[in-house]
Amino acid sequence: MTDAPDGVDPVTLEVVRNAAESVADEMNATLVRTAYSPNVKERRDCSCALFDAAGRMVAQAENIPVHLGAMPFSVTAALERFPPAALEPGDAVLLNDPFAGGAHLPDLTLVTPVFADSDDPVAFVANRAHHADVGGARAGGVAADSTEIFQEGLRIPPVKLFGGGEPNEAVFDLLLANVRTPEERRGDLRAQRAANETGRRRYQSLVERHGRDHLATVLDALQDYSERRMRAALADVPDGSYRFADVLDDDGRGTEDLPVVATVTVEGEAVTVDFEGTAPQTAGPVNAVRAVTVSATYYAVRCVTDPEIPPNAGCYRPVTVQTPAGSIVDPEPPAAVVAGNLETSQRVTDAVLGAFAEADPTRAVAAGQGTMNSVTFGGTDPRTDGPFTFYETQGGGFGGRAGADGMDGVHVHMSNTLNTPVEVLETAYPLRVRRYQLREDTGGAGEFRGGLGLRRDVEVTTEAEFSLVADRHRHAPYGVRGGEPGARGGAYRLSDADESDETATQLPGKTTGALSPGEVLSIRTPGGGGYGDPAARDPAAVARDLRLEKVSGDHAREAYGYDPDDGTGEERD
């Protein structure tokens, strides 16, 4: 139970905290249930949060980390364009502009004011959903070859999508005229509105139960409580400055080995994370706007302190993030940014976690796959003679950590989505999944093994174009405390489902192309890094991995000195 702040008893604080989180959770349930696209309905690529009258986040559903830390920037941008006095019941503000509160263009955020017996809003509810197409040069909205934001889709500054409860048909017409799948987009936008309406009603019930002024006092106290918890957790981290550098493979436009450098300085109950030394912004789309960088940093800080701290604006007050302007973690417009949200956010997380591991090795976790492996397909569906756009991210290995192996085939860190079930994918799109399996031997060796990557082979049954944005094809996910790196990822174009890698075409991690019916795109995702000296791994764990076909006999001998023939360890060189 929480401790008692001034003027608010701990029972009330705990009741309101859970109620606020329930509001966000119910919003998310509404959004998932009513969405049209498999990307939202099945993969749950969406997030919901609740904000107080000042636009400060007070609760969130446990959704997508890269969404949630950046969503406060969207609410701020909406209120700058439409101050509370300019809003009325039934309004809802839409935006996606990365340089005005957004993250990347496929993520559309809807902000709705909540009124209760006053002329000014008493709260705001907001949600963000990744739309499978927002126009632009490539179907699916993820252009691996973009060089400026104008190629990436329709850029929406804060605008009222609903006014006084009525849809702004002019905005709907403009938006839907610029996308390939307008009815799916309309359906997902209406689902976003339904989610916010759920949040509005539930918050109004809280006001009726607790009173407007008292509820505002409790929410202030809740943020102060989170701040105290975060400061106490940071006080347990040794003071000092700790630096860690990692790299992105490339920007998709010929620039390779882009460093992401994080210097974490802990001083008492506060921390500053400085990204000085990070690569300048690039021609390719791996530039991450500041909102994304801050979001990834907040996530990493929560991971190494106390993830049970209530996530709200208060818990981030002791965290300062410094980003060099004109870098890949804070680019200037009109930089291409679609992959910054997907890939650079992951490398920011890896760098900040690596720096904290220098501060306190007991908090260390090996690198996960470090990529979202985003793929899009688009074309004309021969079953309907209409356009289709498909988007999904792929799971991979989670890093090993003290006491536990990394998880296999999961979405890591900034991505917290599900996969698209094979049955749904093959029903909704002219695509066929030919292979979907864990990749043996891809987890980094260690006392605690890294998680395994995946292989997912998708065949197109019609002429289609694709875009792939992935990383860790050249630089493997790092191990820690003597653990070995995880396996790198890869991608291949196969002429048919049975073609071997020896004759297949290996693809860059960031690429676009066209496929003919029967051709297959084979995506191989990285494994997680290992934790601790492989020599210290329990032989029983190696035997279990062999039985489950997570490691091969040769790998068991080479990495762990384990002889599968007699079940014993042996000396290694």
C-alpha positions in Angstrom: 0.0 0.0 0.0 1.2 3.5 -0.7 2.4 5.8 2.0 0.2 8.7 3.0 0.9 12.1 1.4 -0.2 15.4 3.0 -4.0 15.7 3.0 -4.7 12.3 1.2 -5.0 9.1 3.1 -3.2 6.1 1.6 -6.4 4.1 1.1 -7.9 6.8 -1.1 -4.7 7.2 -3.0 -4.5 3.5 -3.7 -8.2 3.3 -4.7 -7.9 6.2 -7.1 -4.6 4.9 -8.6 -6.2 1.6 -9.4 -9.3 3.2 -10.7 -7.3 5.5 -13.0 -5.4 2.6 -14.4 -8.6 0.7 -14.9 -9.9 3.6 -17.0 -6.9 3.3 -19.3 -7.2 -0.5 -19.4 -10.9 -0.4 -20.4 -10.1 2.2 -23.1 -7.6 -0.2 -24.5 -10.1 -3.1 -24.4 -12.6 -1.0 -26.3 -10.0 0.0 -28.9 -8.9 -3.6 -29.5 -12.5 -4.9 -29.7 -13.8 -2.3 -32.1 -10.8 -1.9 -34.4 -11.0 -2.9 -38.0 -7.4 -3.7 -38.9 -5.6 -6.9 -37.8 -2.7 -4.6 -36.8 -4.8 -3.2 -34.0 -7.3 -6.0 -33.3 -4.8 -8.9 -33.4 -1.3 -7.4 -32.9 -2.7 -4.8 -30.4 -0.3 -2.1 -31.8 -2.0 0.6 -29.8 -1.8 2.4 -26.4 -4.1 4.3 -24.1 -3.5 6.8 -21.3 -5.2 9.2 -18.9 -4.1 12.8 -18.3 -5.1 15.4 -15.7 -6.4 18.9 -16.4 -2.9 20.2 -16.9 -2.1 17.6 -19.5 0.1 15.5 -17.2 -0.1 11.7 -17.5 -1.7 10.1 -14.5 -2.2 6.5 -15.7 -1.6 4.3 -18.6 -2.5 0.8 -19.9 0.4 -1.5 -20.1 0.8 -1.3 -23.9 3.6 -0.2 -26.2 6.5 1.5 -24.4 7.5 3.6 -27.4 4.0 5.0 -27.5 3.4 5.7 -23.9 6.5 7.7 -23.1 5.9 9.9 -26.2 2.2 10.3 -25.8 2.5 13.3 -23.4 4.2 15.2 -26.2 1.1 14.6 -28.3 -1.2 15.9 -25.6 1.0 19.0 -25.1 1.0 19.6 -28.8 -2.8 19.3 -29.0 -3.3 21.7 -26.1 -0.9 24.2 -27.6 -3.0 24.3 -30.8 -6.4 24.0 -28.9 -6.1 25.5 -25.4 -8.7 24.3 -22.9 -10.8 27.4 -23.5 -11.1 26.4 -27.2 -12.4 22.9 -26.5 -16.0 21.8 -25.8 -17.7 18.5 -25.0 -17.5 16.1 -27.9 -14.3 17.4 -29.4 -11.4 15.1 -30.3 -8.0 16.3 -31.6 -6.1 14.1 -34.1 -2.4 14.4 -34.9 0.6 12.4 -36.1 3.2 15.0 -37.0 6.5 13.7 -35.5 7.8 17.3 -35.3 4.7 18.4 -33.4 4.1 15.8 -30.7 4.0 12.7 -32.8 6.5 9.7 -33.2 6.2 8.6 -36.8 3.4 9.1 -39.3 1.7 5.7 -39.0 1.0 6.4 -35.3 -2.2 8.5 -35.1 -3.0 9.9 -31.7 -6.5 11.1 -30.7 -6.9 13.4 -27.7 -10.3 14.0 -26.1 -11.1 16.5 -23.3 -13.3 15.4 -20.3 -15.8 17.8 -18.9 -17.7 17.6 -15.6 -19.8 20.5 -14.4 -17.4 23.1 -15.6 -16.4 25.1 -18.7 -12.9 23.8 -18.7 -11.8 20.2 -19.1 -11.1 18.3 -15.9 -9.0 15.7 -17.6 -7.9 14.4 -21.0 -8.0 10.8 -22.4 -5.7 9.8 -25.3 -4.9 6.8 -27.4 -2.4 6.1 -30.1 -2.9 3.4 -32.8 -0.5 2.3 -35.6 -2.4 2.5 -38.9 -1.3 0.0 -41.6 -1.2 2.8 -44.2 -1.0 6.6 -44.1 -0.2 7.2 -47.7 3.3 8.0 -48.8 5.6 6.3 -51.3 5.3 2.8 -49.9 2.2 0.7 -49.1 2.0 0.2 -45.4 3.6 3.5 -44.4 7.1 2.2 -43.6 9.4 3.3 -46.4 12.8 1.8 -45.9 14.2 4.1 -48.6 12.7 7.4 -47.6 14.9 10.5 -47.4 12.4 13.0 -46.1 9.2 13.0 -44.1 7.1 14.0 -47.1 7.7 10.6 -48.7 6.4 8.8 -45.6 2.7 9.6 -45.7 0.2 12.2 -44.7 1.5 14.6 -42.0 -1.3 15.7 -39.7 -0.8 18.7 -37.3 -3.3 18.9 -34.4 -6.7 19.2 -35.9 -10.2 18.5 -34.6 -11.4 15.2 -36.1 -14.6 15.5 -34.1 -16.3 18.8 -33.0 -19.1 18.9 -30.5 -19.6 15.2 -31.0 -19.9 15.3 -34.8 -17.2 14.1 -37.2 -15.3 16.7 -39.1 -16.1 15.3 -42.5 -13.7 17.6 -44.3 -10.8 16.2 -42.3 -12.0 12.6 -42.8 -12.3 13.3 -46.5 -8.8 14.7 -46.7 -7.3 11.9 -44.7 -9.1 9.1 -46.5 -8.3 10.4 -49.9 -4.6 10.0 -49.2 -4.5 6.4 -48.0 -4.7 3.1 -49.9 -7.2 1.4 -47.5 -9.7 4.2 -46.6 -12.4 2.0 -45.0 -10.0 0.3 -42.7 -8.6 3.6 -41.7 -12.1 5.0 -41.1 -12.9 2.0 -38.9 -9.7 2.3 -36.8 -10.2 6.0 -36.3 -13.8 5.4 -35.1 -12.4 2.7 -32.8 -10.0 5.2 -31.4 -12.9 7.6 -30.8 -14.9 4.8 -29.1 -11.9 4.1 -26.8 -11.7 7.8 -25.7 -15.5 7.9 -25.2 -15.1 5.0 -22.8 -12.4 6.8 -21.0 -14.4 10.0 -20.8 -17.4 8.2 -19.3 -15.3 6.3 -16.8 -13.5 9.4 -15.6 -16.7 11.3 -15.2 -17.9 8.5 -12.9 -14.7 9.0 -10.8 -15.6 12.7 -10.6 -19.1 11.9 -9.4 -17.7 9.5 -6.8 -14.9 11.6 -5.4 -15.7 15.2 -6.4 -13.8 17.2 -8.9 -11.5 19.1 -6.5 -10.7 16.2 -4.3 -10.0 13.9 -7.3 -7.6 16.5 -8.6 -5.9 16.7 -5.2 -5.5 12.9 -5.2 -4.0 12.8 -8.7 -1.5 15.5 -7.7 -0.6 13.4 -4.7 -0.2 10.3 -6.8 2.3 12.0 -9.1 4.2 13.3 -6.0 4.2 9.7 -4.7 5.6 8.3 -7.9 8.3 11.0 -7.8 9.3 10.0 -4.3 9.5 6.4 -5.3 11.7 7.1 -8.3 14.0 9.3 -6.3 14.4 6.6 -3.7 15.2 4.1 -6.3 17.7 6.3 -8.0 19.4 6.9 -4.6 20.3 3.2 -4.6 22.3 3.6 -7.8 25.9 4.5 -7.2 26.7 8.1 -8.0 28.9 8.8 -11.0 28.9 9.1 -14.8 28.6 5.9 -16.9 29.0 5.8 -20.7 27.9 3.1 -23.2 27.9 3.2 -26.9 26.1 0.9 -29.4 25.5 1.2 -33.1 22.8 0.9 -35.7 23.9 -1.1 -38.7 23.0 1.5 -41.3 20.4 4.1 -42.3 19.3 2.2 -45.4 20.8 4.9 -47.7 24.5 3.8 -47.5 25.7 5.3 -44.2 26.9 2.5 -41.9 27.7 2.1 -38.2 25.7 4.9 -36.7 26.7 5.3 -33.0 24.2 5.9 -30.3 26.0 7.1 -27.2 24.5 7.4 -23.7 26.2 9.0 -20.8 24.2 8.4 -17.6 25.1 10.6 -14.7 23.6 9.7 -11.3 23.6 12.4 -8.6 21.8 11.5 -5.5 18.1 11.2 -6.3 18.3 12.3 -9.9 19.7 11.1 -13.2 20.7 12.9 -16.4 21.0 10.9 -19.6 23.1 12.8 -22.3 23.3 11.5 -25.9 26.2 13.7 -26.9 28.4 11.8 -29.3 25.5 10.2 -31.1 25.6 10.2 -34.9 24.3 13.3 -36.8 20.9 12.9 -38.5 21.1 10.9 -41.7 19.5 10.8 -45.1 17.8 7.5 -44.4 14.7 7.1 -42.1 16.4 6.0 -38.9 16.1 9.5 -37.3 14.2 9.4 -34.0 12.4 12.6 -32.9 13.1 13.7 -29.4 9.8 12.4 -28.1 10.8 8.9 -29.1 14.3 9.2 -27.6 12.8 10.4 -24.3 10.3 7.6 -24.3 13.0 5.0 -24.8 15.1 6.6 -22.0 12.2 6.7 -19.6 11.5 3.0 -20.3 15.1 2.0 -19.6 15.2 4.0 -16.4 12.1 2.3 -15.1 13.5 -1.1 -16.0 16.6 -0.6 -13.8 14.9 1.1 -10.9 11.5 -0.1 -9.9 9.0 -1.1 -12.6 6.3 -1.1 -9.9 6.4 2.7 -9.5 3.0 4.0 -10.8 3.7 5.2 -14.3 2.8 8.9 -14.5 4.4 12.3 -15.0 5.7 12.4 -11.4 8.0 9.4 -11.8 9.9 11.1 -14.6 10.6 14.4 -12.8 14.0 13.2 -11.6 15.0 12.2 -15.1 16.6 14.7 -17.4 17.2 13.8 -21.1 19.7 15.8 -23.2 19.6 15.2 -27.0 21.9 17.0 -29.4 19.9 18.9 -32.0 20.4 17.6 -35.5 21.3 14.1 -34.4 19.6 10.8 -35.1 18.1 11.1 -31.6 16.7 14.7 -32.2 16.6 15.5 -35.9 15.5 18.6 -37.6 12.7 18.6 -40.2 12.2 17.5 -42.9 14.2 14.4 -41.8 12.8 11.0 -42.6 11.8 9.4 -39.3 9.7 6.3 -39.8 12.4 3.9 -38.7 13.6 6.0 -35.9 10.5 5.0 -33.9 11.1 1.4 -34.8 14.9 0.9 -34.7 16.7 3.8 -33.1 14.4 3.7 -30.1 15.6 0.1 -29.6 19.2 1.2 -29.8 18.6 4.0 -27.4 17.2 1.5 -24.9 20.3 -0.8 -25.4 22.7 2.1 -24.8 21.0 3.4 -21.7 20.6 -0.1 -20.2 24.3 -0.7 -21.0 25.3 2.5 -19.2 23.3 1.5 -16.1 24.9 -1.9 -16.2 28.3 -0.1 -15.8 26.8 1.7 -12.8 25.5 -1.5 -11.1 26.3 -4.9 -12.7 23.5 -6.5 -10.7 21.0 -4.5 -12.7 22.5 -5.7 -16.0 20.5 -7.5 -18.7 22.1 -8.6 -22.0 20.9 -7.0 -25.2 17.7 -8.3 -26.7 17.2 -8.6 -30.5 17.3 -4.8 -30.7 15.1 -4.4 -33.7 11.4 -4.6 -34.5 11.9 -6.3 -37.9 9.1 -4.3 -39.5 7.7 -5.6 -42.8 5.0 -4.3 -45.1 3.3 -5.8 -48.1 1.0 -4.0 -50.5 -0.8 -4.5 -53.8 -4.1 -5.5 -55.2 -6.0 -8.4 -53.6 -7.2 -10.6 -56.4 -10.1 -11.8 -54.2 -11.6 -8.3 -54.0 -9.8 -6.4 -56.8 -9.2 -3.8 -54.1 -5.9 -2.6 -52.5 -4.4 -4.2 -49.5 -1.7 -3.1 -47.1 -0.2 -5.4 -44.4 2.2 -4.4 -41.6 3.7 -6.3 -38.7 6.8 -6.5 -36.5 8.6 -9.7 -35.7 9.6 -11.1 -32.3 13.2 -12.2 -31.5 15.4 -13.1 -28.6 15.3 -11.4 -25.2 18.6 -11.0 -23.4 19.7 -13.3 -20.6 19.8 -11.8 -17.1 20.7 -12.9 -13.6 18.8 -16.0 -12.7 16.9 -16.5 -16.0 17.4 -17.2 -19.6 16.1 -14.8 -22.1 12.7 -15.4 -23.5 12.4 -16.9 -27.0 10.6 -15.3 -29.9 9.1 -12.3 -28.2 8.8 -8.6 -29.0 11.5 -6.8 -27.0 11.7 -3.5 -25.1 10.1 -0.7 -27.1 7.8 -3.1 -29.0 5.2 -4.9 -26.9 2.9 -6.1 -29.6 1.7 -9.6 -30.5 2.3 -11.3 -33.8 -0.3 -11.6 -36.5 -1.8 -15.1 -36.2 -1.2 -17.2 -39.3 -4.9 -17.9 -39.6 -5.8 -14.2 -39.6 -2.9 -13.2 -41.9 -3.9 -15.8 -44.5 -7.6 -14.9 -44.3 -7.3 -11.1 -44.5 -4.5 -10.9 -47.1 -3.3 -12.6 -50.2 -0.3 -14.0 -48.2 0.7 -17.4 -47.0 3.0 -18.3 -44.1 5.3 -21.0 -45.3 7.5 -21.3 -42.2 7.4 -20.0 -38.7 9.8 -21.4 -36.2 12.5 -20.6 -33.6 16.1 -20.4 -34.8 18.2 -23.0 -33.2 21.5 -21.8 -31.7 20.7 -18.1 -32.0 20.6 -17.3 -28.2 23.9 -16.0 -27.0 25.8 -18.5 -24.8 26.0 -17.7 -21.1 25.4 -18.9 -17.6 21.9 -17.7 -18.6 21.3 -18.1 -22.3 19.9 -15.4 -24.5 16.5 -16.0 -26.1 16.1 -17.5 -29.6 15.3 -15.5 -32.7 12.5 -16.5 -35.2 12.3 -17.4 -38.8 9.1 -16.3 -40.6 8.7 -17.0 -44.3 5.8 -15.2 -46.0 4.8 -16.1 -49.6 2.8 -13.6 -51.7 0.0 -15.0 -53.9 -0.2 -11.9 -56.1 2.0 -9.2 -57.4 3.1 -7.2 -54.3 5.6 -4.7 -53.2 7.4 -5.0 -49.8 9.4 -2.8 -47.5 11.7 -4.2 -44.7 13.2 -2.2 -41.9 15.4 -4.3 -39.6 18.7 -4.0 -37.8 21.3 -6.2 -36.0 22.1 -7.8 -39.3 25.7 -6.6 -39.1 26.2 -6.0 -35.3 25.1 -8.7 -32.9 23.2 -8.0 -29.7 25.7 -7.7 -26.9 26.2 -10.1 -24.0 27.1 -9.0 -20.5 29.2 -10.3 -17.6 31.0 -12.8 -19.8 28.0 -13.8 -21.9 28.3 -14.1 -25.6 26.5 -12.1 -28.3 23.2 -13.3 -29.7 23.1 -14.3 -33.4 22.6 -11.6 -36.0 19.4 -11.4 -38.0 19.0 -11.7 -41.8 16.6 -11.6 -44.6 16.3 -13.6 -47.9 14.2 -13.5 -51.0 13.3 -17.0 -52.1 11.9 -17.9 -55.5 9.8 -20.6 -53.8 9.2 -21.9 -50.3 11.7 -24.8 -50.7 14.6 -22.8 -52.0 17.8 -23.1 -50.0 19.8 -20.1 -48.6 22.7 -21.0 -50.9 20.8 -20.0 -54.0 18.4 -17.4 -52.4 19.0 -13.7 -52.6 20.2 -12.2 -49.3 18.7 -8.8 -48.7 19.9 -5.8 -46.8 18.2 -5.1 -43.4 16.5 -2.0 -44.8 15.2 -2.6 -48.3 12.2 -2.4 -50.6 11.3 -4.4 -53.7 8.6 -6.2 -55.7 7.6 -9.9 -55.4 5.8 -12.1 -58.0 3.2 -14.7 -57.0 4.9 -17.7 -55.3 8.0 -15.7 -54.2 8.8 -15.7 -50.5 10.3 -13.1 -48.1 12.2 -14.9 -45.3 12.9 -12.9 -42.2 15.4 -14.2 -39.6 15.4 -12.3 -36.4 18.3 -11.9 -34.0 18.8 -13.8 -30.7 19.4 -12.2 -27.4 22.8 -11.9 -25.8 23.9 -14.2 -23.0 24.5 -13.3 -19.3 27.4 -14.6 -17.4 30.3 -17.1 -18.2 29.0 -20.0 -20.4 31.2 -22.3 -18.3 29.0 -21.6 -15.3 25.8 -22.8 -17.1 24.1 -25.7 -15.3 24.6 -28.9 -17.4 20.9 -29.8 -16.8 20.0 -26.5 -18.6 22.1 -27.4 -21.6 20.5 -30.9 -21.6 17.1 -29.3 -21.5 18.0 -27.0 -24.4 19.2 -30.0 -26.4 16.0 -31.9 -25.7 13.9 -28.9 -26.8 16.1 -28.4 -29.9 17.0 -24.9 -28.8 20.7 -25.7 -29.2 22.4 -28.3 -31.4 24.9 -30.9 -30.3 27.8 -29.0 -32.0 26.8 -25.8 -30.3 26.5 -27.5 -26.9 30.1 -28.8 -27.3 31.6 -25.6 -28.6 29.8 -23.0 -26.4 29.3 -25.0 -23.2 31.8 -27.9 -23.3 28.9 -30.3 -23.0 29.1 -33.7 -24.6 25.6 -34.7 -25.7 26.7 -38.4 -26.0 27.4 -38.8 -22.3 25.7 -35.8 -20.7 28.8 -34.4 -19.1 30.9 -31.3 -19.4 34.4 -31.3 -20.9 37.3 -29.0 -20.9 37.4 -26.5 -23.7 40.3 -24.7 -25.2 
